[in-house]
């Protein structure tokens, strides 16, 4: 019975990860993205801190776990947002050239002829706005 539950859980996880597609929209507002990532990171960190309370003897004495989780989540989310907003190796904007580490974005691509999916990594080298 345990083996059947594991197989079912694994099948469900794989099918959700491979079949569930969300639309992607371009966004040029780096501050908004960074703020959203920091906010969601704080929420996720708070949930992780609350989950750790289950492993303590007196949870009411360790509510600071949620605060530490939220703080760590905000920092990690803001870092992720900043790294994600830096998109290209060289950016030309308002007459200035900026150099940064490009963001490497993994992407699943499906071959229309064979129906097989492959993992591709994209990184922009040059970006500009005129």
Secondary structure as a PSIPRED ss2 file (coil, helix, strand):
# PSIPRED VFORMAT (PSIPRED V4.0)

   1 X C   1.000  0.000  0.000
   2 X H   0.000  1.000  0.000
   3 X H   0.000  1.000  0.000
   4 X H   0.000  1.000  0.000
   5 X H   0.000  1.000  0.000
   6 X H   0.000  1.000  0.000
   7 X H   0.000  1.000  0.000
   8 X H   0.000  1.000  0.000
   9 X H   0.000  1.000  0.000
  10 X H   0.000  1.000  0.000
  11 X H   0.000  1.000  0.000
  12 X H   0.000  1.000  0.000
  13 X H   0.000  1.000  0.000
  14 X H   0.000  1.000  0.000
  15 X H   0.000  1.000  0.000
  16 X H   0.000  1.000  0.000
  17 X H   0.000  1.000  0.000
  18 X H   0.000  1.000  0.000
  19 X H   0.000  1.000  0.000
  20 X C   1.000  0.000  0.000
  21 X C   1.000  0.000  0.000
  22 X C   1.000  0.000  0.000
  23 X C   1.000  0.000  0.000
  24 X C   1.000  0.000  0.000
  25 X C   1.000  0.000  0.000
  26 X C   1.000  0.000  0.000
  27 X C   1.000  0.000  0.000
  28 X C   1.000  0.000  0.000
  29 X C   1.000  0.000  0.000
  30 X H   0.000  1.000  0.000
  31 X H   0.000  1.000  0.000
  32 X H   0.000  1.000  0.000
  33 X H   0.000  1.000  0.000
  34 X H   0.000  1.000  0.000
  35 X H   0.000  1.000  0.000
  36 X H   0.000  1.000  0.000
  37 X H   0.000  1.000  0.000
  38 X H   0.000  1.000  0.000
  39 X H   0.000  1.000  0.000
  40 X H   0.000  1.000  0.000
  41 X H   0.000  1.000  0.000
  42 X H   0.000  1.000  0.000
  43 X H   0.000  1.000  0.000
  44 X H   0.000  1.000  0.000
  45 X H   0.000  1.000  0.000
  46 X H   0.000  1.000  0.000
  47 X H   0.000  1.000  0.000
  48 X H   0.000  1.000  0.000
  49 X H   0.000  1.000  0.000
  50 X H   0.000  1.000  0.000
  51 X H   0.000  1.000  0.000
  52 X H   0.000  1.000  0.000
  53 X H   0.000  1.000  0.000
  54 X H   0.000  1.000  0.000
  55 X H   0.000  1.000  0.000
  56 X C   1.000  0.000  0.000
  57 X C   1.000  0.000  0.000
  58 X C   1.000  0.000  0.000
  59 X H   0.000  1.000  0.000
  60 X H   0.000  1.000  0.000
  61 X H   0.000  1.000  0.000
  62 X C   1.000  0.000  0.000
  63 X C   1.000  0.000  0.000
  64 X H   0.000  1.000  0.000
  65 X H   0.000  1.000  0.000
  66 X H   0.000  1.000  0.000
  67 X H   0.000  1.000  0.000
  68 X H   0.000  1.000  0.000
  69 X H   0.000  1.000  0.000
  70 X H   0.000  1.000  0.000
  71 X H   0.000  1.000  0.000
  72 X H   0.000  1.000  0.000
  73 X H   0.000  1.000  0.000
  74 X H   0.000  1.000  0.000
  75 X H   0.000  1.000  0.000
  76 X H   0.000  1.000  0.000
  77 X H   0.000  1.000  0.000
  78 X H   0.000  1.000  0.000
  79 X H   0.000  1.000  0.000
  80 X H   0.000  1.000  0.000
  81 X H   0.000  1.000  0.000
  82 X H   0.000  1.000  0.000
  83 X H   0.000  1.000  0.000
  84 X H   0.000  1.000  0.000
  85 X H   0.000  1.000  0.000
  86 X C   1.000  0.000  0.000
  87 X C   1.000  0.000  0.000
  88 X E   0.000  0.000  1.000
  89 X E   0.000  0.000  1.000
  90 X E   0.000  0.000  1.000
  91 X E   0.000  0.000  1.000
  92 X E   0.000  0.000  1.000
  93 X E   0.000  0.000  1.000
  94 X C   1.000  0.000  0.000
  95 X C   1.000  0.000  0.000
  96 X E   0.000  0.000  1.000
  97 X E   0.000  0.000  1.000
  98 X E   0.000  0.000  1.000
  99 X E   0.000  0.000  1.000
 100 X C   1.000  0.000  0.000
 101 X C   1.000  0.000  0.000
 102 X C   1.000  0.000  0.000
 103 X C   1.000  0.000  0.000
 104 X C   1.000  0.000  0.000
 105 X E   0.000  0.000  1.000
 106 X E   0.000  0.000  1.000
 107 X E   0.000  0.000  1.000
 108 X E   0.000  0.000  1.000
 109 X E   0.000  0.000  1.000
 110 X E   0.000  0.000  1.000
 111 X C   1.000  0.000  0.000
 112 X C   1.000  0.000  0.000
 113 X C   1.000  0.000  0.000
 114 X C   1.000  0.000  0.000
 115 X C   1.000  0.000  0.000
 116 X C   1.000  0.000  0.000
 117 X E   0.000  0.000  1.000
 118 X E   0.000  0.000  1.000
 119 X E   0.000  0.000  1.000
 120 X E   0.000  0.000  1.000
 121 X E   0.000  0.000  1.000
 122 X E   0.000  0.000  1.000
 123 X C   1.000  0.000  0.000
 124 X E   0.000  0.000  1.000
 125 X E   0.000  0.000  1.000
 126 X E   0.000  0.000  1.000
 127 X E   0.000  0.000  1.000
 128 X E   0.000  0.000  1.000
 129 X C   1.000  0.000  0.000
 130 X C   1.000  0.000  0.000
